[in-house]
Amino acid sequence: MKALRAKTGNELIHLHAVQAGVPDFSEAIVKASTYLPASMVATGCKYEKTRLLVFKPDNYENFRAMEFVDLSEEDLDYWNNDLTKALSTLPSTDTMFFPFGTYKLDMMIPMVLVSCKDYGSDVAKLGPGVAANSLPAKASEGEVGYDITSKVLSDPRGAFLSQQSFMDAMKAPRPWASTSSFLRLGI
């Protein structure tokens, strides 16, 4: 997180990011846990050390939120702002996964997994103290993934994404009623 904050020049107080499989000892849940090791409670540690970044909202109002739709409009605006800043430091970002169910690995919080075409290079640009994971992300035997691109682009609320990239859309003045409408497509 320190490297990402330094690279963006922003505190990113509404976003927390870690590499999959890597504990972040500055994470609040790690500091608060006096009887469990970081390897059991830290966000990144629930996954193998794969070439994925785990992004989750931080400092939001609804502490019971398990999905993005459970966050307030204001919290989603803050999250979107921090997410675009973070993703702008990772030029080869190619896929965002929104896990749900068992793939969340008992972490009942909103989160996004991000993969990059050139993961090693993107992570290396964050600073010399950051070592990139080298294992490829693999799907488990019972895991199911859905490509919802056509559903998003065919919905009037997501059609603007056929004209511009996700990043450009998140930075531009919002053509919809609120920032969070994109995350509330109801697909």
Rosetta blueprint (number, residue, H / E / L):
1 M L
2 K H
3 A H
4 L H
5 R H
6 A H
7 K H
8 T H
9 G L
10 N L
11 E L
12 L L
13 I L
14 H L
15 L E
16 H E
17 A E
18 V E
19 Q E
20 A L
21 G L
22 V L
23 P L
24 D L
25 F L
26 S L
27 E L
28 A H
29 I H
30 V H
31 K H
32 A H
33 S L
34 T L
35 Y L
36 L L
37 P L
38 A H
39 S H
40 M H
41 V H
42 A L
43 T H
44 G H
45 C H
46 K H
47 Y L
48 E L
49 K L
50 T E
51 R L
52 L L
53 L E
54 V E
55 F E
56 K E
57 P E
58 D L
59 N L
60 Y L
61 E L
62 N L
63 F L
64 R L
65 A L
66 M L
67 E L
68 F H
69 V H
70 D H
71 L L
72 S L
73 E H
74 E H
75 D H
76 L H
77 D H
78 Y H
79 W H
80 N H
81 N H
82 D H
83 L H
84 T H
85 K H
86 A H
87 L H
88 S L
89 T L
90 L L
91 P L
92 S L
93 T E
94 D E
95 T E
96 M E
97 F E
98 F L
99 P L
100 F L
101 G H
102 T H
103 Y H
104 K H
105 L L
106 D L
107 M L
108 M L
109 I L
110 P L
111 M L
112 V E
113 L E
114 V E
115 S E
116 C E
117 K L
118 D L
119 Y H
120 G H
121 S H
122 D H
123 V H
124 A H
125 K L
126 L L
127 G L
128 P L
129 G L
130 V L
131 A L
132 A L
133 N L
134 S L
135 L E
136 P L
137 A L
138 K L
139 A L
140 S L
141 E L
142 G L
143 E L
144 V L
145 G L
146 Y L
147 D L
148 I L
149 T H
150 S H
151 K H
152 V H
153 L H
154 S H
155 D L
156 P L
157 R L
158 G L
159 A H
160 F H
161 L H
162 S H
163 Q L
164 Q L
165 S L
166 F H
167 M H
168 D H
169 A H
170 M H
171 K H
172 A L
173 P L
174 R L
175 P L
176 W L
177 A L
178 S L
179 T H
180 S H
181 S H
182 F H
183 L H
184 R H
185 L L
186 G L
187 I L
